[in-house]
Amino acid sequence: MHELSLIANLFEIMEQKAKEKNAQKITCVKLKVGILSGAVPELLETAFDIYKKNTMAAEAKLEIEKVPLKLKCQECSAVTIKQDLVFNCEQCGSTNLETLEGTDLFLEKMDLEVE
């Protein structure tokens, strides 16, 4: 389960940023997870719950926004949100596509409690 190592790295970043802001607690974490990011949202939730014990985020809530795959055709400029793994333009059929969204996993927001 590589989600545990992703969460471990996330916690390093979160705790560093929280300390920079002199925060006492991390109360909420929001992740954006692309459907082709290689991470399974449910496993991220489980890993987060396991890893947060005895940390600044022990009581934090995790919110995950699933980001669909968004492609732009380089031939006709049509933008498509794909629900399947057929990588061709729905307008002209071209396979010359640019990925706009849906492959990343990133920390969107972190709420802190500062005294």
Z-matrix of the N, CA and C atoms (Angstrom, degrees):
N
C 1 1.453
C 2 1.527 1 107.73
N 3 1.323 2 117.26 1 98.26
C 4 1.462 3 119.94 2 -179.10
C 5 1.521 4 112.12 3 -75.47
N 6 1.325 5 117.20 4 -9.39
C 7 1.458 6 120.54 5 176.69
C 8 1.531 7 111.49 6 -61.27
N 9 1.315 8 117.43 7 -32.07
C 10 1.465 9 120.48 8 178.99
C 11 1.532 10 110.44 9 -65.14
N 12 1.328 11 117.80 10 -41.11
C 13 1.467 12 119.56 11 177.72
C 14 1.532 13 110.90 12 -69.53
N 15 1.334 14 117.67 13 -33.85
C 16 1.467 15 120.25 14 175.60
C 17 1.528 16 110.27 15 -63.25
N 18 1.313 17 116.51 16 -43.88
C 19 1.468 18 121.13 17 179.63
C 20 1.533 19 110.29 18 -67.60
N 21 1.326 20 117.86 19 -38.62
C 22 1.471 21 120.45 20 177.47
C 23 1.526 22 110.23 21 -59.76
N 24 1.323 23 117.33 22 -44.08
C 25 1.466 24 121.21 23 177.20
C 26 1.523 25 111.10 24 -65.59
N 27 1.313 26 116.79 25 -39.63
C 28 1.458 27 121.45 26 177.73
C 29 1.526 28 110.60 27 -60.31
N 30 1.333 29 116.82 28 -43.12
C 31 1.460 30 120.27 29 -179.63
C 32 1.528 31 111.67 30 -64.35
N 33 1.319 32 118.29 31 -35.98
C 34 1.463 33 120.75 32 175.84
C 35 1.521 34 110.72 33 -59.34
N 36 1.312 35 116.03 34 -46.15
C 37 1.466 36 121.49 35 179.60
C 38 1.524 37 110.75 36 -65.85
N 39 1.334 38 116.63 37 -46.84
C 40 1.466 39 120.94 38 -177.91
C 41 1.523 40 111.59 39 -60.88
N 42 1.323 41 116.94 40 -46.42
C 43 1.458 42 119.97 41 -177.64
C 44 1.526 43 111.27 42 -67.40
N 45 1.316 44 117.16 43 -36.73
C 46 1.459 45 120.36 44 176.64
C 47 1.532 46 110.63 45 -62.47
N 48 1.330 47 116.46 46 -47.53
C 49 1.470 48 120.85 47 179.86
C 50 1.530 49 111.36 48 -65.55
N 51 1.316 50 117.34 49 -38.89
C 52 1.463 51 121.02 50 179.40
C 53 1.533 52 110.52 51 -64.59
N 54 1.316 53 116.90 52 -41.24
C 55 1.464 54 120.44 53 178.72
C 56 1.524 55 111.00 54 -66.25
N 57 1.333 56 117.35 55 -36.89
C 58 1.465 57 121.03 56 176.75
C 59 1.527 58 111.44 57 -60.27
N 60 1.320 59 116.81 58 -31.23
C 61 1.472 60 122.33 59 -179.35
C 62 1.527 61 112.07 60 -94.93
N 63 1.337 62 117.14 61 6.46
C 64 1.467 63 122.92 62 -177.76
C 65 1.522 64 112.55 63 56.61
N 66 1.318 65 116.29 64 38.45
C 67 1.463 66 121.67 65 -179.82
C 68 1.526 67 110.48 66 -80.02
N 69 1.316 68 114.51 67 148.34
C 70 1.464 69 121.55 68 176.10
C 71 1.526 70 111.13 69 -91.88
N 72 1.337 71 114.90 70 -32.40
C 73 1.467 72 120.79 71 -176.15
C 74 1.519 73 110.77 72 -144.80
N 75 1.318 74 114.52 73 154.13
C 76 1.453 75 122.40 74 167.05
C 77 1.527 76 104.83 75 -104.75
N 78 1.332 77 117.30 76 121.35
C 79 1.470 78 119.62 77 -173.31
C 80 1.525 79 114.16 78 -103.55
N 81 1.323 80 116.59 79 -25.62
C 82 1.464 81 119.69 80 -178.71
C 83 1.522 82 108.91 81 -153.32
N 84 1.318 83 115.46 82 140.43
C 85 1.461 84 122.27 83 179.19
C 86 1.523 85 107.71 84 -130.34
N 87 1.333 86 115.56 85 130.08
C 88 1.465 87 119.49 86 177.68
C 89 1.527 88 109.10 87 -118.65
N 90 1.326 89 115.10 88 123.86
C 91 1.454 90 122.03 89 177.28
C 92 1.513 91 110.09 90 -110.35
N 93 1.328 92 116.18 91 146.31
C 94 1.457 93 121.69 92 168.75
C 95 1.527 94 106.08 93 -107.63
N 96 1.325 95 115.59 94 125.50
C 97 1.455 96 121.56 95 -175.75
C 98 1.521 97 109.28 96 -123.35
N 99 1.327 98 115.97 97 111.65
C 100 1.453 99 120.87 98 177.01
C 101 1.513 100 111.33 99 -70.55
N 102 1.335 101 115.97 100 145.81
C 103 1.469 102 118.59 101 -177.05
C 104 1.532 103 112.17 102 -65.52
N 105 1.339 104 117.29 103 -20.66
C 106 1.462 105 120.17 104 175.54
C 107 1.529 106 112.09 105 -108.52
N 108 1.327 107 117.21 106 26.80
C 109 1.466 108 121.36 107 -179.84
C 110 1.526 109 112.16 108 -78.66
N 111 1.319 110 116.29 109 -18.11
C 112 1.457 111 120.09 110 -177.06
C 113 1.520 112 113.00 111 90.72
N 114 1.328 113 117.31 112 -0.65
C 115 1.465 114 121.38 113 -179.88
C 116 1.532 115 109.27 114 -109.36
N 117 1.306 116 115.54 115 140.65
C 118 1.458 117 121.89 116 179.25
C 119 1.536 118 107.75 117 -97.79
N 120 1.339 119 118.07 118 116.80
C 121 1.464 120 120.47 119 -176.49
C 122 1.531 121 114.72 120 -52.32
N 123 1.310 122 117.55 121 -41.22
C 124 1.461 123 120.50 122 -179.06
C 125 1.524 124 111.43 123 -64.54
N 126 1.335 125 116.47 124 -37.44
C 127 1.467 126 120.11 125 178.44
C 128 1.523 127 111.07 126 -73.08
N 129 1.340 128 117.29 127 -32.08
C 130 1.462 129 120.32 128 173.80
C 131 1.525 130 110.54 129 -62.58
N 132 1.331 131 116.85 130 -42.02
C 133 1.464 132 121.16 131 178.29
C 134 1.522 133 110.78 132 -60.99
N 135 1.318 134 116.89 133 -45.70
C 136 1.457 135 121.27 134 179.79
C 137 1.525 136 110.60 135 -63.03
N 138 1.327 137 116.83 136 -45.81
C 139 1.466 138 121.05 137 179.46
C 140 1.523 139 110.85 138 -62.84
N 141 1.325 140 117.41 139 -40.15
C 142 1.467 141 122.12 140 178.96
C 143 1.528 142 109.81 141 -60.80
N 144 1.335 143 116.53 142 -46.70
C 145 1.460 144 120.74 143 -179.33
C 146 1.533 145 111.69 144 -63.48
N 147 1.319 146 116.89 145 -35.68
C 148 1.465 147 121.01 146 178.08
C 149 1.531 148 110.56 147 -70.40
N 150 1.315 149 116.10 148 -45.33
C 151 1.457 150 121.55 149 -171.97
C 152 1.525 151 113.62 150 -76.39
N 153 1.318 152 119.02 151 -27.42
C 154 1.461 153 121.58 152 -172.42
C 155 1.530 154 114.06 153 -72.47
N 156 1.320 155 117.65 154 -16.63
C 157 1.463 156 120.42 155 -178.38
C 158 1.526 157 110.23 156 -58.72
N 159 1.325 158 115.52 157 134.36
C 160 1.468 159 123.23 158 178.71
C 161 1.528 160 113.57 159 61.79
N 162 1.335 161 116.36 160 30.95
C 163 1.469 162 121.26 161 174.90
C 164 1.525 163 108.98 162 -123.45
N 165 1.328 164 116.00 163 177.94
C 166 1.464 165 121.05 164 175.82
C 167 1.523 166 111.54 165 -62.72
N 168 1.323 167 116.53 166 -17.90
C 169 1.466 168 121.82 167 -177.22
C 170 1.527 169 112.34 168 -105.15
N 171 1.311 170 117.04 169 22.23
C 172 1.470 171 120.86 170 -175.30
C 173 1.522 172 113.26 171 -55.82
N 174 1.338 173 116.73 172 -32.00
C 175 1.464 174 120.53 173 -179.22
C 176 1.531 175 112.49 174 -107.51
N 177 1.308 176 116.77 175 9.68
C 178 1.468 177 121.07 176 -174.58
C 179 1.522 178 112.25 177 -71.84
N 180 1.325 179 112.78 178 148.21
C 181 1.455 180 121.41 179 174.86
C 182 1.530 181 107.27 180 -99.13
N 183 1.313 182 116.63 181 137.93
C 184 1.457 183 121.78 182 176.99
C 185 1.521 184 109.39 183 -103.92
N 186 1.338 185 115.94 184 126.87
C 187 1.460 186 121.86 185 174.09
C 188 1.524 187 107.43 186 -114.30
N 189 1.318 188 115.57 187 132.91
C 190 1.464 189 120.40 188 179.14
C 191 1.519 190 109.21 189 -121.70
N 192 1.319 191 115.27 190 125.38
C 193 1.459 192 121.08 191 174.07
C 194 1.528 193 107.42 192 -104.81
N 195 1.311 194 115.53 193 120.56
C 196 1.466 195 120.25 194 178.15
C 197 1.524 196 108.50 195 -82.66
N 198 1.326 197 115.80 196 127.70
C 199 1.459 198 121.54 197 -177.42
C 200 1.529 199 109.26 198 -105.44
N 201 1.337 200 117.07 199 120.44
C 202 1.471 201 119.89 200 -179.56
C 203 1.530 202 111.09 201 -71.34
N 204 1.307 203 115.24 202 166.11
C 205 1.456 204 121.35 203 177.38
C 206 1.525 205 109.18 204 -79.62
N 207 1.322 206 115.47 205 121.17
C 208 1.462 207 121.22 206 -179.02
C 209 1.523 208 107.94 207 -118.30
N 210 1.321 209 115.85 208 123.96
C 211 1.464 210 122.56 209 -175.82
C 212 1.522 211 111.38 210 -122.53
N 213 1.342 212 115.31 211 148.73
C 214 1.459 213 120.70 212 175.41
C 215 1.527 214 108.13 213 -121.39
N 216 1.325 215 114.92 214 129.14
C 217 1.462 216 121.31 215 179.44
C 218 1.541 217 109.11 216 -75.12
N 219 1.307 218 116.04 217 130.83
C 220 1.460 219 121.25 218 179.05
C 221 1.527 220 112.08 219 -81.40
N 222 1.330 221 116.90 220 -10.40
C 223 1.462 222 121.42 221 179.89
C 224 1.535 223 111.68 222 -92.49
N 225 1.339 224 116.75 223 -49.78
C 226 1.475 225 119.70 224 -175.07
C 227 1.531 226 113.55 225 -115.07
N 228 1.326 227 117.75 226 -0.62
C 229 1.471 228 125.03 227 178.53
C 230 1.531 229 114.72 228 68.70
N 231 1.318 230 118.33 229 11.26
C 232 1.467 231 121.02 230 177.00
C 233 1.527 232 109.60 231 -68.35
N 234 1.317 233 116.29 232 139.59
C 235 1.460 234 122.39 233 176.33
C 236 1.522 235 107.59 234 -107.13
N 237 1.331 236 115.45 235 129.93
C 238 1.454 237 121.31 236 -174.90
C 239 1.514 238 110.35 237 -130.23
N 240 1.314 239 116.76 238 139.91
C 241 1.456 240 121.93 239 169.68
C 242 1.516 241 106.22 240 -100.60
N 243 1.327 242 115.54 241 117.98
C 244 1.468 243 121.27 242 -174.80
C 245 1.521 244 110.99 243 -92.79
N 246 1.299 245 115.71 244 134.64
C 247 1.454 246 122.52 245 174.91
C 248 1.527 247 110.87 246 -103.93
N 249 1.325 248 116.05 247 -10.61
C 250 1.456 249 120.85 248 -179.95
C 251 1.525 250 108.60 249 -122.79
N 252 1.295 251 116.10 250 -177.43
C 253 1.464 252 120.45 251 -179.77
C 254 1.522 253 111.87 252 -105.75
N 255 1.324 254 117.56 253 27.80
C 256 1.460 255 122.83 254 174.55
C 257 1.527 256 106.29 255 -92.84
N 258 1.344 257 115.23 256 107.90
C 259 1.453 258 120.13 257 -173.28
C 260 1.524 259 111.87 258 -94.82
N 261 1.314 260 114.03 259 76.25
C 262 1.462 261 120.20 260 171.17
C 263 1.525 262 108.09 261 -143.27
N 264 1.323 263 115.14 262 155.92
C 265 1.461 264 120.99 263 -179.11
C 266 1.528 265 109.69 264 -68.65
N 267 1.303 266 115.55 265 132.18
C 268 1.468 267 119.81 266 179.43
C 269 1.527 268 111.28 267 -74.23
N 270 1.325 269 117.72 268 -17.87
C 271 1.465 270 121.48 269 179.89
C 272 1.529 271 112.09 270 -86.71
N 273 1.348 272 116.42 271 -52.55
C 274 1.475 273 119.07 272 -173.27
C 275 1.521 274 114.33 273 -116.54
N 276 1.336 275 117.46 274 -7.99
C 277 1.460 276 121.01 275 177.77
C 278 1.523 277 114.79 276 87.19
N 279 1.316 278 118.78 277 -3.28
C 280 1.462 279 122.35 278 -178.39
C 281 1.527 280 110.85 279 -63.66
N 282 1.331 281 115.43 280 150.16
C 283 1.463 282 120.97 281 173.79
C 284 1.530 283 110.95 282 -104.57
N 285 1.314 284 116.96 283 6.74
C 286 1.462 285 122.77 284 178.09
C 287 1.538 286 108.05 285 -85.85
N 288 1.341 287 115.25 286 84.47
C 289 1.458 288 121.37 287 -172.13
C 290 1.525 289 111.41 288 -119.90
N 291 1.324 290 114.81 289 146.06
C 292 1.462 291 121.95 290 174.34
C 293 1.527 292 107.57 291 -107.88
N 294 1.326 293 116.20 292 133.16
C 295 1.460 294 120.82 293 177.47
C 296 1.524 295 109.33 294 -82.25
N 297 1.322 296 116.28 295 123.67
C 298 1.463 297 121.65 296 179.11
C 299 1.525 298 112.22 297 -98.39
N 300 1.327 299 117.34 298 -39.54
C 301 1.467 300 123.10 299 -178.28
C 302 1.516 301 109.59 300 -151.72
N 303 1.338 302 114.44 301 160.97
C 304 1.461 303 119.57 302 170.73
C 305 1.509 304 115.72 303 109.36
N 306 1.344 305 117.61 304 3.36
C 307 1.462 306 118.96 305 -179.32
C 308 1.528 307 112.88 306 -116.50
N 309 1.324 308 117.00 307 -2.67
C 310 1.460 309 120.82 308 -174.40
C 311 1.519 310 112.57 309 -104.94
N 312 1.318 311 114.06 310 160.36
C 313 1.448 312 122.86 311 168.88
C 314 1.517 313 105.17 312 -129.39
N 315 1.332 314 117.49 313 120.91
C 316 1.454 315 117.82 314 179.25
C 317 1.518 316 112.52 315 -148.77
N 318 1.319 317 113.13 316 158.61
C 319 1.455 318 122.16 317 177.94
C 320 1.511 319 107.95 318 -79.01
N 321 1.319 320 116.32 319 111.98
C 322 1.463 321 122.50 320 -178.34
C 323 1.528 322 111.16 321 -82.81
N 324 1.340 323 115.97 322 -43.03
C 325 1.451 324 119.91 323 -173.58
C 326 1.517 325 109.93 324 -158.05
N 327 1.341 326 115.00 325 149.79
C 328 1.457 327 120.79 326 176.40
C 329 1.525 328 107.20 327 -141.56
N 330 1.330 329 116.55 328 121.59
C 331 1.450 330 120.91 329 177.75
C 332 1.528 331 108.91 330 -93.13
N 333 1.338 332 114.88 331 135.57
C 334 1.460 333 121.03 332 -176.60
C 335 1.522 334 110.31 333 -120.70
N 336 1.324 335 114.95 334 152.46
C 337 1.461 336 121.14 335 171.96
C 338 1.523 337 106.34 336 -108.54
N 339 1.335 338 115.22 337 117.76
C 340 1.456 339 121.57 338 -177.67
C 341 1.520 340 107.92 339 -117.61
N 342 1.316 341 116.63 340 131.59
C 343 1.470 342 119.66 341 179.29
C 344 1.497 343 110.89 342 -96.94
